Amino acid sequence: MNTYIALFRGINVGGNHILPMKNLSKVLEKMGCEKVQTYIQSGNVVFQTKESSTNKLADEISTKIFDHFGFKPKVLLLGIKEFQQTINNCPFKTEEGKTLHFYFLDAPAENPHLDKLETLKSPTEQFKLHNKVFYLYAPDGIGRSKMAAKVEQSLGVPATARNWNTVSKLISLAGEYNRPSEGQ
């Protein structure tokens, strides 16, 4: 079985694209996914499946949600090794979980306008783009960041952001699938 972490973009935000996690779990289970676990309402799911094509599976999930709920969310699907590598590549300390953000990109940013982001960042903010992840350290809070609102536009590729607390919880949930059960 393959373990995946699914990150949904733009669901349950501002009263739009409402998708209760219980309903999302049922959709995934009907698709043959097993050990489905959701985490908070912003669209974070850990599950296992025999399917090995992440692109195909992400498209199927998005289509099934459209069939059931009338909207087609962007689904970023990462294997546990890819997700762990994202964590390993983080250039910032992780002690303050709400101030460190991971923007997971749909594809590599081919022509990012990092100079624009540099002009928008506050003196305390730091960022780094690495492969398909944009790391943002915003110690004064992401809500106060002028740069945070312009990340996706400046990178030129769809993205979905999660703070360190969420990233940490998701890798923990995914790791539970690979631990032996009691008595084994």
C-alpha positions in Angstrom: 0.0 0.0 0.0 1.1 3.6 -0.7 0.7 6.3 1.9 -0.3 9.7 0.6 -0.9 13.1 2.1 -3.6 15.1 0.2 -3.7 18.9 0.5 -6.9 20.5 -0.8 -6.7 24.0 -2.1 -9.5 26.5 -1.3 -12.1 24.4 0.5 -14.0 25.5 3.6 -12.6 29.0 3.3 -14.9 32.0 3.7 -18.0 30.0 3.4 -17.2 28.8 -0.1 -16.6 25.2 -1.4 -17.9 23.6 1.8 -16.7 20.1 2.1 -17.1 18.4 5.6 -14.2 16.2 6.4 -16.6 13.3 7.2 -18.1 13.5 3.7 -14.6 13.7 2.2 -13.6 10.6 4.0 -16.6 8.7 2.7 -15.7 9.8 -0.9 -12.2 8.5 -0.5 -13.3 5.3 1.1 -15.7 4.6 -1.8 -12.7 5.1 -4.1 -10.9 2.3 -2.3 -8.7 4.4 -0.1 -8.0 2.9 3.3 -7.1 4.2 6.8 -8.4 7.6 5.8 -7.6 10.3 8.4 -8.5 14.0 8.1 -6.9 16.8 10.0 -8.7 20.1 10.6 -11.3 21.5 8.2 -8.9 23.1 5.7 -8.5 19.9 3.7 -5.7 17.7 4.9 -6.0 14.0 4.5 -3.7 11.0 5.1 -4.7 7.7 3.6 -3.4 4.5 1.9 -4.2 3.1 -1.5 -2.8 0.7 -4.0 -2.8 3.4 -6.7 0.7 4.6 -7.5 0.1 7.4 -9.9 -0.3 10.6 -7.9 -1.5 12.7 -10.9 -4.2 10.2 -11.8 -5.4 9.8 -8.3 -5.5 13.6 -7.6 -7.6 14.1 -10.7 -9.9 11.2 -9.7 -10.4 12.7 -6.2 -11.1 16.1 -7.6 -13.6 14.7 -10.1 -15.4 12.6 -7.5 -15.8 15.7 -5.3 -17.2 17.6 -8.3 -19.7 14.7 -8.8 -20.8 14.8 -5.2 -20.5 18.5 -4.2 -20.5 20.5 -7.4 -17.0 22.0 -7.3 -13.7 20.7 -8.4 -10.9 21.5 -5.9 -7.2 21.4 -6.7 -5.7 18.4 -4.9 -2.0 18.2 -4.2 -1.0 14.7 -3.5 2.4 13.8 -1.9 3.9 10.5 -1.0 5.3 10.2 2.5 8.9 10.3 1.3 8.3 13.5 -0.7 6.5 15.1 2.2 9.3 14.1 4.6 11.9 15.6 2.1 10.0 18.8 2.1 10.4 18.9 5.9 14.0 18.0 5.7 14.7 20.8 3.2 13.1 23.5 5.4 15.7 26.2 6.0 14.1 27.7 9.1 13.8 26.5 12.7 10.5 24.9 13.5 10.0 25.9 17.2 7.3 28.4 16.4 4.8 26.4 14.4 2.4 29.1 13.5 5.0 31.5 12.1 6.6 29.0 9.6 4.6 28.3 6.5 5.0 25.8 3.7 3.5 26.7 0.3 3.1 23.5 -1.6 3.3 24.3 -5.3 1.3 22.5 -8.0 4.4 22.5 -10.3 7.9 24.1 -10.1 7.9 27.9 -10.4 9.5 28.4 -13.8 9.7 32.2 -13.7 9.2 33.3 -10.1 9.3 37.0 -9.3 11.3 36.7 -6.1 12.5 40.3 -6.4 8.8 41.4 -6.1 8.5 39.4 -2.9 11.7 40.8 -1.6 10.3 44.3 -1.9 7.1 43.3 0.0 8.6 41.4 2.9 8.9 43.0 6.3 12.3 43.3 8.0 11.5 40.2 10.1 10.3 37.9 7.3 12.4 35.4 5.5 11.6 33.1 2.6 13.2 30.5 0.4 11.9 28.7 -2.8 13.1 25.1 -3.1 11.8 22.9 -5.8 8.0 22.8 -5.4 7.9 24.4 -1.9 8.0 28.0 -0.9 9.0 28.4 2.7 8.0 31.5 4.6 9.0 32.5 8.1 6.7 35.3 9.2 7.3 35.9 13.0 4.9 38.9 13.1 2.1 36.7 11.8 0.9 35.8 8.3 -2.1 38.0 8.7 0.1 41.0 8.9 2.4 40.0 6.0 2.1 42.0 2.8 4.2 39.4 1.1 2.1 36.4 2.0 -0.9 37.5 -0.1 1.3 37.9 -3.2 3.2 34.6 -3.0 1.1 32.6 -5.4 0.9 35.4 -7.9 4.6 36.1 -7.8 5.5 32.4 -8.2 3.1 32.0 -11.1 1.8 28.6 -10.1 -1.1 27.4 -7.9 -0.1 26.7 -4.3 -1.7 25.8 -1.0 -0.1 26.8 2.3 0.1 25.0 5.6 1.8 26.1 8.8 4.5 24.0 10.5 2.0 22.7 13.1 -0.2 21.2 10.4 2.8 19.9 8.4 4.2 18.3 11.6 0.8 16.7 12.4 0.4 15.3 8.9 3.8 13.6 8.9 3.0 12.2 12.3 -0.3 10.7 11.1 1.3 9.3 8.0 4.1 7.7 10.1 1.6 5.8 12.1 0.8 3.6 9.1 4.3 2.3 9.1 4.6 1.5 12.8 4.0 -2.1 13.9 0.8 -2.7 15.8 1.0 -3.7 19.4 1.7 -7.3 19.8 3.7 -7.6 16.6 
